[in-house]
């Protein structure tokens, strides 16, 4: 795991990932949003729910990582 203090802080950003299938979203977030909380802690960002899916807010690089991770997990769940 990288030491966050060894990298300069980037710009903060907010982005949304759409989940048209609410059952996929529920499976991904886990019971009591436990999976989201783990991702938030590991990447030092905030993930919340929106009417379309999830809203991710944090440093640029962390938001990029979370979007990649959640996109991959979403794809795997859609494939079954």
N, C-alpha and C positions, 0 to 999 in steps of 0.2 A: 504494500500500500504506500502511495506517495505521501510525502510530508507536505501538507497544504501550505505551510509557511515558506517553503523553498521556491514556490512559483509566484510570480506577480499576479495580482488579482486582475481579472478581465472585466468586461462590461457585464452588468446584470441583464438578464433577458427573461421574458415570459413567453411560453409557447403552449399550444394545445394539440393534443393527439385525440382524434375522433375515434370512437368505438360505436359503430352503428348497432352492433349486437351486444346488448347489455349483459347477456350471460357470459360472453367472452371477458368483458370488463370485470364482472364479479369474480370469475375464476382467477383472473390475473391479480387482482388486488388482494385476494385472500380474505380469510375470516378477520373481521374487525380491521380491515386494511393493513394487516400485518406485513404483507409483502411491500406495500408502498412505504411503510415506516422504515423498513430495512434499507430500501433504496435511498430514502431521504437521509438517513443517518450516514450511510457509506459515501454518498456523493455531496453531502452538505448543501441540500437544496430543499425546496418545498414542493410537494405534489398535492393538488387538491382535485376534487371532482367538479365537473361542469355539466351543463345540460347535454353536451356532445360527447364527453369522455373525461379526459384528464388535463389539468393545467399544471405545467411544470415551470417553476421560477427559481432562478439562481444564477451563478456565474456561467458565462457562455459555454466554457468547456464542459462543465458539469451537466448543463442542460443538454448539450450534444450527446454526452454519454448516456444520460437517462433516456433520451429519445431513441437512440440506437437500441438500447437494451429493451425498452418497452415495445418498440416496433418489432424486434425479433421475437419476443415472447408472444406478442399478439399474433404474428404470422404462424408460429408453431401451434398455438391454440386453435386458430382458424382451420389448420390442416388436420386437427384432431390428434 
